[in-house]
Amino acid sequence: MPHASGGFEIDFDFLDDRVRIRHVDGRQRVVRLEPRSVADFYDETVARLYELGIEGPAYARPVELEDNTPFPDDHHHADYDPAAVKRFFRSWSMPTGCCPVALTLRG
């Protein structure tokens, strides 16, 4: 993603339960995916971005959801089930012809 600092990318690694933030100059930071509040995850992610010289989160609240509590204030959502996330991720990572979920949704 282009940025005044040069650019960066954010990868969600659902098999290793972490978010990797990589700057184009090679520096990187990691945020663990684990049970904790949205506010805690957001605060740590923003801190790691700032460490890389990336400031100014785009929009600090969910969109198209009934509960649009700003991320820094969301202390009531705190679930993360690594096994369930891996199962879901793997189901969407299969070739289309093998994924019953994708076939059902395409109906």
N, C-alpha and C positions, 0 to 999 in steps of 0.2 A: 504494500500500500504506500503510495507516495506520501511524503511528509516533509515538512521544512527541515527536519534533521537528516533527511536523505531517504528514508523509507524503512519499512518494517513489515513483518508478517506475524500473524498469530495463528498457531496450529493447536487445535484441540485433539489430544491424543487419548482417545477413550479406551485404548488397550493398556496404556501405561498410567492412566488416571492423572494426567497433568496437562497443563497448557504451556506451550513454549512460545515465547515472544522473542523473535530474532530481528536484530537491526541489520541493515545492509552492510554495515562495517564488520559484521561477524560476532558482535557481542550478543549475548542472549540471557534471558531470565526464564525461570520456571515458576509456575504457580500450581500447587497440588490440587487435584480435584478430590475432595473429601467431604464428609458431612460437616457443614458449617453454614452459617447464615449467608444469604445473598450479600448483605452489607459487608461481612467480613471478606468474602471472596472478592467483591468489588474493590474494597479498600486495598487489599493486597495486590490485585491486578493493576490498579492505578499507580500504586507505589513502584511496582516493577517497571511500568512504562516510564515513569518519571526518572528512574535510575538510568534508563537508556536515552534520556533527553526527549522523550515523547510526552508532550503535555496536551491537555484539553480533550477529555473523553467526548466522543461525538454526541451522545444523548444518554443521560443517566437515568432512564426509566424505560420499562418495557412498553411496547406498543402492541395494539391489537389484543390486549388481554383485559379482562374485567378488572383485575387487581393491578393497577398501574403504580403501585408504591415505588417511589424513587429508589434505585439500588442502594444508595448510602443509608437509607432509612429502613430497608427491608430486613427486619430481624425475625420475622415469623416463618419464612421459608428457609429450611435448613437441612433438607434431606438430600442425600446422595448415596445411592446403592450401587457400588462398583460392579457387582455381578449382574444386576439388571441392566445397567448401562452397556456392559460388554455384550450381553445377549442381544439387546436392541441394535447396537452398532453392527454386530456381525450379521444380523438378519438383513440389514440394509446394504451390507458390503458384498453380498452374494451376487452372482450374475443374475440378471432379471429373470431368466428362465427358471431359476431355482428358488426364488424368494416368494413364498406364499403370501407374505404381507403385501409386497408390491403388486402381485397379481390380483389380490383382493381389492386393493385401492384403485387399480386401473379398471376393474370391473367390467 
